[in-house]
Amino acid sequence: MEMSIKAAIATAQVQNRFLNQTELEVVFGWLKQAEARRDTAEYLQKNARLLIDSAVQAVSQQFPEYTSVSECADGIDYCLRLIQYCLLVDTTDLLDEYLINRFDEISQTFNLSPNAVTTALEYIQNNHSLTDQAAITVNQYLNYAINTLVKLGEKEKTLAQNSNGKVEVERTYDPTAKPFWQRIVEIGEQVPKEEWDKLPRDFARNFEHYMYGAPREE
């Protein structure tokens, strides 16, 4: 959608004219969707603790083997932040990266299976209290994550079924893979210094202020 808007603007500039009615409707439609995604991400951020605590209860009831409440909460919080990011940038790429290609890292860090995370996200989907366009928007990303995890859980169960009928999850963790922080550093090194200079000096301390409108810390 964003590329379509850029193409429409570029075409209008080349033709030395204003955007026509159809092109304007596309632009305003995209802006409306972007506003809905932003507001939804902000809602999830502000209500994260309540949603996560309740989701932990749902996971504990269905999977009593998860005795570490803090690990479970941290894992759900991590996945919820992935969805918030995807809402803001309008992409599912990050969900593909971590829920398909690198879920082993999440499961090892937070001791969570795909089925446990699916239960948590399903609870959040059914209890987030959002309505209208905001509900449609967040449910699109939650559905994407849930469907991805369901497929992953089914695949792991099939691969891990041994001759005794017991399920032992088969992992594909690659110990030689670069850690996430190193990849972030490498990406950052590709950004020109003049672009870094444009960031506010207090960006690290007030990240949530610039991203979500939270109160600024002095």
C-alpha positions as CSV (number, residue, x, y, z in Angstrom):
1,M,0.0,0.0,0.0
2,E,2.8,2.5,0.9
3,M,4.6,1.8,-2.4
4,S,1.3,2.4,-4.2
5,I,1.0,5.8,-2.5
6,K,4.6,6.7,-3.4
7,A,4.0,5.6,-7.0
8,A,0.9,7.8,-7.2
9,I,2.7,10.8,-5.8
10,A,5.6,10.3,-8.2
11,T,3.3,10.0,-11.2
12,A,1.5,13.2,-10.2
13,Q,4.8,15.0,-9.9
14,V,6.0,13.8,-13.2
15,Q,2.8,14.9,-14.8
16,N,2.9,18.2,-12.9
17,R,-0.5,17.9,-11.4
18,F,-2.2,17.3,-8.0
19,L,-3.4,13.9,-6.9
20,N,-6.8,13.0,-8.4
21,Q,-9.8,11.9,-6.4
22,T,-9.1,8.2,-6.7
23,E,-5.4,8.7,-5.6
24,L,-6.5,10.9,-2.7
25,E,-8.9,8.2,-1.5
26,V,-6.1,5.7,-1.5
27,V,-3.8,8.0,0.5
28,F,-6.5,8.9,3.1
29,G,-7.4,5.2,3.3
30,W,-3.9,4.3,4.1
31,L,-3.6,7.1,6.6
32,K,-6.7,5.9,8.3
33,Q,-5.4,2.4,8.5
34,A,-2.0,3.6,9.8
35,E,-3.8,5.6,12.5
36,A,-5.8,2.5,13.5
37,R,-2.6,0.4,13.8
38,R,-0.9,3.1,15.8
39,D,-3.8,3.5,18.2
40,T,-4.1,-0.3,18.6
41,A,-0.4,-0.7,19.3
42,E,-0.7,2.1,21.9
43,Y,-3.7,0.3,23.5
44,L,-1.7,-3.0,23.7
45,Q,1.2,-1.2,25.3
46,K,-0.9,0.6,27.9
47,N,-2.9,-2.5,28.8
48,A,-0.1,-5.0,28.4
49,R,0.3,-5.9,32.1
50,L,-3.4,-6.7,32.6
51,L,-3.6,-8.7,29.4
52,I,-0.4,-10.6,30.1
53,D,-1.3,-11.5,33.7
54,S,-4.7,-12.8,32.6
55,A,-3.1,-14.7,29.7
56,V,-0.6,-16.3,32.2
57,Q,-3.6,-17.6,34.2
58,A,-5.1,-19.1,31.0
59,V,-1.8,-20.8,30.2
60,S,-1.4,-22.1,33.7
61,Q,-4.9,-23.7,33.7
62,Q,-4.3,-25.5,30.4
63,F,-0.6,-26.3,30.9
64,P,0.0,-26.8,34.7
65,E,3.6,-27.9,34.0
66,Y,4.6,-24.2,33.6
67,T,5.5,-23.5,37.1
68,S,7.6,-20.3,36.4
69,V,5.0,-17.5,36.2
70,S,7.7,-14.9,35.5
71,E,9.2,-16.8,32.6
72,C,5.7,-17.4,31.1
73,A,4.8,-13.7,31.5
74,D,8.1,-12.6,30.0
75,G,7.6,-14.9,27.0
76,I,4.0,-13.6,26.4
77,D,5.2,-10.0,26.8
78,Y,7.9,-10.7,24.2
79,C,5.4,-12.0,21.6
80,L,3.0,-9.2,22.4
81,R,5.8,-6.6,21.7
82,L,6.5,-8.4,18.3
83,I,2.8,-7.8,17.4
84,Q,3.0,-4.2,18.5
85,Y,6.0,-3.6,16.3
86,C,4.3,-5.3,13.3
87,L,1.2,-3.1,13.9
88,L,3.4,0.1,13.7
89,V,5.3,-0.9,10.6
90,D,2.5,-2.7,8.9
91,T,4.3,-6.0,8.2
92,T,4.3,-9.6,9.4
93,D,8.0,-10.0,8.6
94,L,9.1,-10.0,12.3
95,L,6.4,-12.7,13.1
96,D,7.8,-14.8,10.3
97,E,11.3,-14.3,11.5
98,Y,10.7,-15.3,15.2
99,L,7.6,-17.5,15.1
100,I,8.7,-19.6,12.1
101,N,12.5,-19.4,11.7
102,R,13.7,-18.7,15.2
103,F,11.0,-19.8,17.6
104,D,13.5,-22.2,19.2
105,E,15.2,-19.1,20.7
106,I,12.0,-18.0,22.3
107,S,11.2,-21.4,23.6
108,Q,14.6,-21.9,25.1
109,T,14.7,-18.4,26.6
110,F,11.2,-18.4,28.1
111,N,10.6,-22.2,28.3
112,L,7.4,-21.8,26.3
113,S,6.0,-24.2,23.7
114,P,4.0,-23.1,20.6
115,N,0.8,-24.4,22.1
116,A,1.3,-22.3,25.3
117,V,1.9,-19.1,23.3
118,T,-1.1,-19.9,21.1
119,T,-3.3,-20.2,24.2
120,A,-2.0,-16.9,25.5
121,L,-2.6,-15.1,22.2
122,E,-6.0,-16.6,21.9
123,Y,-6.9,-15.3,25.3
124,I,-5.7,-11.8,24.4
125,Q,-7.6,-12.0,21.2
126,N,-10.9,-12.8,23.0
127,N,-10.4,-10.3,25.9
128,H,-8.7,-7.2,24.5
129,S,-11.9,-5.1,24.6
130,L,-11.1,-3.3,21.4
131,T,-14.0,-2.7,19.0
132,D,-14.7,-1.6,15.4
133,Q,-11.6,-1.1,13.1
134,A,-9.2,-1.4,16.0
135,A,-10.5,-4.9,16.8
136,I,-10.3,-5.9,13.1
137,T,-6.8,-4.6,12.9
138,V,-5.3,-6.3,15.9
139,N,-7.1,-9.5,15.2
140,Q,-5.5,-9.7,11.8
141,Y,-2.1,-9.8,13.4
142,L,-3.1,-12.0,16.3
143,N,-4.7,-14.5,13.8
144,Y,-1.6,-14.5,11.8
145,A,0.6,-15.3,14.8
146,I,-1.9,-17.9,16.1
147,N,-2.2,-19.7,12.8
148,T,1.6,-19.7,12.4
149,L,2.1,-21.2,15.9
150,V,-0.6,-23.8,15.4
151,K,1.2,-25.0,12.3
152,L,4.5,-25.0,14.1
153,G,3.1,-26.9,17.0
154,E,1.6,-29.6,14.7
155,K,4.9,-29.9,12.8
156,E,6.9,-30.3,16.1
157,K,4.4,-32.9,17.4
158,T,4.7,-34.9,14.1
159,L,8.5,-34.8,14.0
160,A,8.8,-35.6,17.7
161,Q,6.5,-38.6,18.0
162,N,8.7,-41.5,18.9
163,S,8.1,-45.3,18.8
164,N,6.6,-45.3,22.3
165,G,4.0,-42.7,21.4
166,K,5.6,-40.1,23.7
167,V,6.0,-36.5,22.5
168,E,9.5,-35.1,22.8
169,V,9.9,-31.8,21.0
170,E,12.6,-31.9,18.3
171,R,14.6,-28.6,18.2
172,T,16.5,-27.1,15.3
173,Y,18.4,-24.5,17.2
174,D,21.6,-23.5,15.4
175,P,24.3,-22.7,18.0
176,T,26.5,-21.1,15.2
177,A,23.8,-18.5,14.3
178,K,24.6,-14.9,15.1
179,P,22.9,-13.6,18.2
180,F,20.1,-11.1,17.7
181,W,22.0,-8.2,19.3
182,Q,24.9,-8.7,16.9
183,R,22.6,-8.5,13.9
184,I,21.1,-5.3,15.3
185,V,24.7,-3.8,15.6
186,E,25.5,-4.8,12.1
187,I,22.3,-3.2,10.8
188,G,23.0,-0.1,12.8
189,E,26.5,0.2,11.3
190,Q,25.0,0.5,7.8
191,V,23.0,3.6,8.8
192,P,24.8,6.8,7.9
193,K,26.0,9.0,10.8
194,E,23.9,11.9,9.6
195,E,20.8,9.8,10.0
196,W,21.7,8.8,13.6
197,D,22.3,12.5,14.3
198,K,18.6,13.1,13.5
199,L,17.5,11.0,16.5
200,P,16.6,12.9,19.7
201,R,19.4,12.8,22.3
202,D,17.1,11.2,24.8
203,F,15.7,8.6,22.4
204,A,17.0,5.6,24.4
205,R,15.6,6.8,27.7
206,N,12.3,8.0,26.2
207,F,11.7,5.4,23.5
208,E,8.1,4.7,24.6
209,H,7.4,8.4,24.6
210,Y,8.4,8.8,20.9
211,M,6.9,5.5,19.8
212,Y,3.7,5.4,21.9
213,G,3.2,8.9,23.4
214,A,4.0,7.8,26.9
215,P,5.1,10.6,29.4
216,R,8.6,11.8,28.8
217,E,11.2,11.0,31.5
218,E,13.5,13.9,32.4
